Structures are given as structure tokens and as C-alpha cells.
């Protein structure tokens, strides 16, 4: 239970920090600290580092495609997501199998929650941060984000069950909760 609480508190700090703080150095420092706490204290799953890297890569690729398509626009004019959004993916990856563990048990629930809260998170982050805009008409990027997140979250459910993320290496002992 303590793993859930620590992970939830860290993610509840990470999201507003990534969105509201205007310093990439501060966001990156917190993200690194969160990642180290996660990997060395919270995580009890084998190959958690590989899981975090895979989710970060998939999320960064998804966001890059959305920005490159022009559906979301970076105020700097870059076709790539801003650094704060890419760092947010690391923090999200640490939360997915712990404080959001219930989503890993039911693909339909994951699709529903992803389809609702994924786009809502972008909308809220865009509004609070001001460095990301939705293209016009705004309904188009929202529809695309709903579809992407309704697919992405069940994909993480499927991915979390893959042997590469669940197999305990020979000689390694998984800590008990």
C-alpha cells in the first residue's frame, strides 16, 4: 500500500510541476529524482526501468506525431512537443503500474479513462501552461486525442503483460510489498 501512496503523491506533484514551472532544469531535476525514487524504492516489478523507457518512448512518439501533424502547436514554432511535456511522460510512466494499477487490469476501463482524461489533461495543461495550443477547429485535435488515448491506455494494459516486462531475471529476487 505504501508504494501506491508514495507513487501517487509523487505523480500528484509531478503533473502540476511539469505544467506550471517555467524552468526545464527544475522539471528535469524533479523528474530525475522521481525516477530514482521510483526505480530504487517504490518499484517492485522486474525490469521497471525498461517499462518506463518503453512508455516514455511510445508517449513521446505519439506526442511528436500529434505536434508534427499540426493538431497541437508548440508556441516556439517547433514541430516537436515542448520539453516539459516529454518530461511529463517519464513521470506518467512511473505512475502507470502503481498509482494507476487499476487501469492495467481492465482494457475497457483503460480505454474509457484514457479517452476522457488523456485529452482533458492536454486541454488543462495547454490552458495552464500557455506554450501549447490546439489547432482550429479545436474539435479535430480533441477527437484525435480521444481516439489516441482510448487506444494507448489499453495498449499499455497489453504491454504490461508482456514477458519482457514481467520476467524475473535469473538470480534476482522481487521484493515483497
C-alpha positions in Angstrom: 0.0 0.0 0.0 2.8 2.4 0.8 4.1 2.0 -2.8 0.8 3.2 -4.1 0.8 6.2 -1.8 4.3 7.3 -2.4 3.8 6.9 -6.2 0.5 8.8 -6.2 2.0 11.7 -4.1 5.0 12.0 -6.4 2.8 12.0 -9.5 0.4 14.5 -8.0 3.5 16.8 -7.5 4.9 16.0 -11.0 1.9 16.9 -13.2 1.4 20.4 -11.9 5.2 21.0 -11.6 5.7 20.0 -15.3 2.8 22.1 -16.4 3.3 25.2 -14.3 7.0 25.6 -13.7 8.8 27.6 -16.4 12.2 26.0 -15.8 13.2 22.9 -17.7 16.1 22.4 -15.2 13.7 22.3 -12.2 11.3 19.9 -14.1 14.2 17.7 -15.2 15.7 17.6 -11.7 12.4 16.6 -10.1 11.8 14.0 -12.9 15.2 12.5 -12.3 14.6 12.4 -8.5 11.1 10.9 -9.0 12.6 8.3 -11.4 15.4 7.3 -8.9 12.9 7.1 -6.0 10.6 5.0 -8.2 13.3 2.6 -9.5 15.2 2.1 -6.3 12.5 2.4 -3.6 8.9 2.2 -4.9 9.2 -0.3 -7.8 8.9 -3.9 -7.0 8.4 -5.2 -10.6 11.3 -6.7 -12.5 12.7 -4.6 -15.4 10.8 -1.5 -14.3 13.4 0.7 -16.0 12.6 -1.0 -19.3 8.8 -0.3 -18.7 9.4 3.4 -18.0 11.6 3.7 -21.1 9.1 1.9 -23.3 6.1 4.1 -22.1 8.2 7.2 -22.5 9.2 6.3 -26.0 5.7 5.4 -27.1 4.2 8.6 -25.5 7.0 10.8 -26.9 6.4 9.3 -30.3 2.6 9.8 -30.1 3.0 13.4 -29.0 5.6 14.0 -31.7 3.2 12.8 -34.3 0.4 15.0 -32.9 2.7 18.1 -32.9 4.2 17.3 -36.3 0.7 17.0 -37.8 -0.1 20.4 -36.5 -3.0 19.3 -34.3 -1.2 20.6 -31.3 1.1 23.6 -31.8 4.2 24.5 -29.8 4.4 28.2 -29.2 8.1 28.1 -30.2 7.1 27.0 -33.7 8.9 23.7 -33.3 7.1 20.6 -34.7 8.1 18.8 -31.6 6.5 18.7 -28.1 8.0 21.1 -25.5 10.5 19.6 -23.1 8.1 19.8 -20.1 5.6 17.5 -21.9 8.3 15.0 -22.8 9.5 15.0 -19.1 5.9 14.6 -18.0 5.9 11.3 -19.9 8.6 9.9 -17.6 6.6 10.8 -14.6 3.4 9.3 -16.1 5.3 6.1 -16.9 6.3 5.7 -13.2 2.6 6.0 -12.1 1.0 3.7 -14.7 1.7 0.4 -12.9 1.5 1.7 -9.4 -1.0 4.5 -8.5 -2.9 3.8 -11.8 -2.6 0.0 -11.4 -6.4 -0.5 -11.7 -6.2 0.5 -15.3 -3.8 -2.3 -16.1 -6.5 -4.9 -15.1 -9.3 -3.9 -17.5 -8.7 -2.8 -21.1 -12.2 -1.4 -21.4 -11.8 0.8 -18.3 -8.4 1.9 -19.5 -9.9 2.9 -22.9 -12.7 4.8 -21.2 -10.4 6.6 -18.7 -7.8 7.3 -21.4 -10.3 8.6 -23.9 -11.7 11.0 -21.3 -8.8 12.1 -19.1 -6.0 12.0 -21.7 -7.5 14.8 -23.9 -8.6 16.6 -20.7 -5.1 16.6 -19.4 -3.8 18.1 -22.7 -6.6 20.7 -22.6 -5.9 21.6 -19.0 -2.1 21.6 -19.5 -2.4 23.8 -22.6 -4.6 26.3 -20.7 -2.4 26.4 -17.6 1.0 26.4 -19.4 0.2 28.5 -22.4 3.0 27.1 -24.6 0.8 24.6 -26.4 -2.2 25.5 -28.5 -4.9 23.3 -30.1 -5.3 23.9 -33.8 -8.6 25.1 -35.2 -11.2 23.9 -35.4 -10.5 22.7 -31.8 -12.8 19.7 -32.1 -10.4 18.0 -34.6 -7.4 17.7 -32.2 -9.8 16.7 -29.4 -11.3 13.9 -31.5 -7.8 12.7 -32.4 -6.6 12.8 -28.8 -9.7 10.9 -27.6 -9.0 8.2 -30.2 -5.3 8.0 -29.5 -5.7 7.8 -25.7 -8.6 5.3 -26.0 -6.1 3.1 -27.9 -3.0 4.0 -26.0 -4.2 3.0 -22.5 -5.4 -0.5 -23.4 -2.1 -0.9 -25.3 -0.3 -0.3 -22.0 -2.5 -3.0 -20.4 -1.4 -5.4 -23.1 2.2 -4.2 -22.9 2.4 -4.6 -19.2 1.6 -8.3 -19.5 4.4 -9.0 -22.0 7.1 -11.3 -20.8 9.8 -8.7 -21.3 8.3 -6.6 -18.5 7.3 -9.4 -16.1 10.1 -12.0 -16.3 12.3 -12.0 -13.3 16.0 -12.3 -14.3 17.8 -15.4 -13.0 19.1 -14.9 -9.5 17.0 -11.7 -8.9 14.5 -11.7 -6.1 11.4 -9.5 -6.3 10.8 -7.5 -3.0 7.6 -8.3 -1.2 5.2 -5.4 -0.5 
